[in-house]
Amino acid sequence: MPTFVYPIAGILFGLIIGSFLATIIIRWPLGQSVVSGRSRCDSCEKQLRAIDLIPVISYLLRSGKCANCGVAIKSDHLIIELSAGLIGGLALFVAPGIDGMLGAIFGWLLLTLAALDAQHHWLPDRLSLLLAAIGLAASVAVDDPDFINRLIGGLVGFISLFLIGWGYQKLRGREGLGGGDPKLFAAIGCWLGWPALPLVILGAALIGILSAMTMQIRGQAISADSALPLGSFMAITAFPLWIAQIMIGGNLL
């Protein structure tokens, strides 16, 4: 199969996956099922037809509104679908084949976790553990990082952030890190290996600073008690680092 077909397939498959991820991101925090029953409008709950389920195209055809009730569809659907398509395309562009497919899965799970943390300050343990398990299992198909490197990354990632959060709480008397952050950091370590962990934290810190500056420019108050989604920042950093790792063919440090 020609090489150029892989990223195109990654984009198309990513758009389809993105439609499902958007449903998870919107409904899971509300305690609603994301696997049972037919797809329906989140507002009027009318079952959607096939033409309403085409990623991106359906949103544009309906001008971002439900065909039945006319209520605006959350733009999250479009953003997540486009993001998932971009992830799939990039992953299979830099690594056509099994490496790229695994990288796309890495990116799609990170996208889901990033959105849940940004919107609800929630990093579900089940997703983080799934991400970690797939990362370790991927060492069977991908030589670098090897299993030991990934395993150490998982252990170091969890222990380091857990201790930082524990120490902060003891010193300041309040929670500084959510309980899901160390688990996500561990899962990222299971994919990128331990040498990449400092870069993940550095990238997350830079994104956090830019986010805080943007909030201040918009007139939003920022204080020591302001909650910023560290998990989202780590997830946003991790996928580009995976791409860089693939392109240089080894550890980043």
HELIX and SHEET records of a PDB file:
HELIX    1   1 VAL A    5  ARG A   27  1                                  23    
HELIX    2   2 TRP A   28  LEU A   30  5                                   3    
HELIX    3   3 ALA A   50  LEU A   53  5                                   4    
HELIX    4   4 ILE A   57  LEU A   61  1                                   5    
HELIX    5   5 SER A   75  VAL A   94  1                                  20    
HELIX    6   6 ILE A   98  HIS A  120  1                                  23    
HELIX    7   7 ASP A  125  ALA A  137  1                                  13    
HELIX    8   8 ALA A  138  VAL A  140  5                                   3    
HELIX    9   9 PHE A  147  ARG A  172  1                                  26    
HELIX   10  10 GLY A  180  LEU A  192  1                                  13    
HELIX   11  11 TRP A  194  ALA A  196  5                                   3    
HELIX   12  12 LEU A  197  ILE A  217  1                                  21    
HELIX   13  13 LEU A  230  ILE A  248  1                                  19    
END                                                                             
